[in-house]
């Protein structure tokens, strides 16, 4: 199982084992609290809330600066599980991002709405907001 840093996967494969320029592929699951939360979760990610356009852009910038690319989130209607996939320049890309104020602000935006499952770690985080619960997934097959 991959290690987690807050809601972000810290790494799945050792960077030294990868060919030069190949990005690490990581994936993890998160969970919506209720099926009705999907529309609001999607609205917030799509930028339909002008108040959050700035923080969303800042988070995207922090992800890019920390080597996170090709980041996608998918939803399973049967289980309300969110499946996330990203490619990292190195295994610490998400971990570095998780320590930024931009990320903490984004997490707080979602925590306040009670859309998804969160960890009970607010007293130990930047800005006092809890981190989204996430579980790392192990890659079992890949085809280029």
N, C-alpha and C positions, 0 to 999 in steps of 0.2 A: 504494500500500500504506500502511496506517495505521502510524504510529509506535508502538512498544511501549515500555512502562516495566515492566521485569520481565515478569510474565505479563499485565499489564494494558494494554489499548489506551489510548493517550494521547489519541487523537482522530481523527475521520475527516473531519468538516466544520468549517469555521470558524464559531464561535458567532455572529459578527456577521452571517452570512448567513441565520441561522435566524430565523423569526418569534419574537416575544417569548414565552414560555411553552412553546414546542415543545422537547422534549428531543431530544438527539442520540442516534441509534441507532448502536450499535457492535456488532461481532461479531468473533470470533476463534476459532481452532482451537487445541486442545492435543492431546496424544497419550498414550494409555495404553500402557505397555510390553508388556502381554499381555492377551488377552481375559479371562483368569481374574482380572484386577485390577479388573474392573468392579464386582463385588459388594462388595469392600472399599472402593473409591472411593465408591460409593453409600452404604454403611453410614456412612462418616465424614461425608458431607454430610447424611444423614438424622438425625444425632444419636443413633445407636445406641450410642455410646461415651460413657457418663456423664462420664468424665474430661475430655472435650473439649466438653461442653455450654457451659461458661463461655467458653472461647476462641472457640467458634463464635458465641455470642451477641455477644461483643465485636467480632468481625469484621463481623457483620451490622450492628451499631451504627456501626462505622467507615465501612462502605459507605454507609449511609443518611446519616450526617453529611456525607459528601463528595459527596452528590448522585447516588448510584447507585441506580437503581430498576429494577424489572421484570427482574431478573437471572435468567437461565435457562441451564442447561447441558444439552445433548442428546448422545446417543452414537450413533455409527454402528457397528453390529455387524460389518459387513464390513471396516472399516478400523481400528477402535479409535480413531477420531478423536473427540474431544470438541468439539462446536460450542457456543460461548457467545454469548449475546445479552444486551445490557443497554441501558438508556436512561440518559443522563447529563444533569444540569442544565447542565453545561459540559464542555468537552473534557478538562479536567484531573482529573475526578472519580476515575478509576481511579489516575491517577498519584499524587494526594494520598494515597489509601488505601494504595498500595504502599509508602509511606514510613512507615507506622505500625508500632509494635511488634506490634499485634494481627494485622496481615497477615503479618509476618515469622514469628510464632509458628505461624500456620496453615500457611504454606508449609513450615516445618520439620516439622510434623506429617505432611505428605504426603511430603516428601523422604525422611524416615527410613524410610518404608514402601516406597520404591522402586516406587510404583504407576505413575508416569508419567514422561515425558521432562522432564528439567530442564536448565537452562543451566549452563555451567561458570563461574559468577560468585560463588560462595560467599565468597571473600576480600573482595569489594567490596560486600557487602550488610549490612544491619542484622541483627544477631545471628549473622552468619556462615553463614546458610542460603542455599542456591542458590534461584533463582527458577524457577518452572515455565516451560518453553519454550512460547511462543505465537506465532502468526502472525496478524496482523490481516487482516481480509477487507474488500473494498470492496463497498459496497452497489451493486447494479445494478438493483434494482427495489423499489418500496415502494408499497403501497396502503393508504390509511386507510380 
